[in-house]
């Protein structure tokens, strides 16, 4: 039994490793991973821009969707940029009082707050 376990531990990495490497060298997979990473970074930058525009974390929290999966955040892909539109509330409150719209450029991740005011 020990021999079987030892053999499994020694051989398993050599069997699985080429499969894993093949997945990450596939250009389609690499492009999708980069796309997801970029969207996640853009979401975080948009949220941080909203936090700064609204006085910081001591008085403002962006809606929950801006803290989770980037794919589930409130954004629109506009080609050269992402447009995030989200609401915010006071810390500990679930009642939003402000809406923020932030543009994040894909080329350089520059953020621009386009709207920050009453909920539309």
Steps between C-alpha positions, in 0.01 A plus 500: 500500500783742586665418170178586312458832681864593447482408133180702457655807664810475284328434165184716532674839449661380177166383362294805597763768442503480115120522494500810719782658300316433175192681630698812588698506177185484289467854353122499537523410869775757557292773333195416712706503821647841409153632420363387838801646684463833317127521575565422866763773519265745327218417743727563799624829354143613428392415854800685646422805284144492633624471857732798452229709331262435789723584794675170568416177676410676824180636344438296185481139381441392141228242438585135560538415130809723491669277758433161340570336167593748228275320252200570726580867554280767339706581192461544127784417261524798264790368292786730604374536856274353766219706648408417859177639646439420864325627808640565845383540856627591845701226674263249658200620298329315218323813375697659215504878480735568210578366153846506346602443140868435431677448169811278506712508185625160385832629364634661817234439771445875536184567701260787443198566722231597249213534745473510876167616631139419572381155397356527148 
